[in-house]
């Protein structure tokens, strides 16, 4: 289960990306969540995935 609140989701996803996953796709596959769901929710607070940095900025 991932956080529903966008700010909490940002913190959760960036921590997971930093400590456990080499890409957003790996995280989504492992947690069985839609990449689009995460990117859309974080875009609503003006954060976008940076593949080079492997985090939302």
C-alpha positions in Angstrom: 0.0 0.0 0.0 1.4 3.4 -1.0 0.5 6.7 0.6 -2.5 8.5 -0.9 -1.4 12.0 0.1 0.8 13.4 -2.7 3.4 14.9 -0.3 3.7 11.7 1.7 3.9 9.7 -1.5 6.7 11.9 -2.7 8.7 11.2 0.4 7.9 7.5 0.3 8.8 7.0 -3.4 12.0 9.0 -3.3 13.2 7.1 -0.2 12.4 3.7 -1.9 14.1 4.9 -5.1 17.2 6.0 -3.2 17.5 3.0 -1.0 16.0 0.0 -2.8 15.3 0.5 -6.5 17.3 1.4 -9.6 14.3 2.8 -11.5 10.7 3.9 -11.1 9.7 0.9 -13.3 11.4 -1.5 -10.9 9.6 0.1 -7.9 6.2 -0.1 -9.6 6.7 -3.7 -10.7 7.8 -4.8 -7.2 5.0 -2.9 -5.4 2.4 -3.8 -8.1 1.4 -0.2 -8.7 0.9 1.8 -11.9 3.7 4.1 -12.9 1.1 6.4 -14.3 -0.8 6.6 -11.0 2.4 7.7 -9.2 3.6 10.1 -11.9 0.1 11.7 -12.2 -0.3 12.1 -8.5 3.1 13.7 -8.0 2.6 15.9 -11.1 -0.3 17.4 -9.3 2.1 18.9 -6.8 4.6 19.8 -9.6 7.1 16.9 -9.1 8.3 14.9 -12.1 10.5 11.8 -12.4 14.1 12.5 -13.4 15.5 9.3 -14.8 19.1 10.5 -14.5 18.7 11.2 -10.8 16.3 8.4 -10.2 14.0 10.6 -8.1 11.1 13.0 -8.3 12.2 16.6 -8.5 
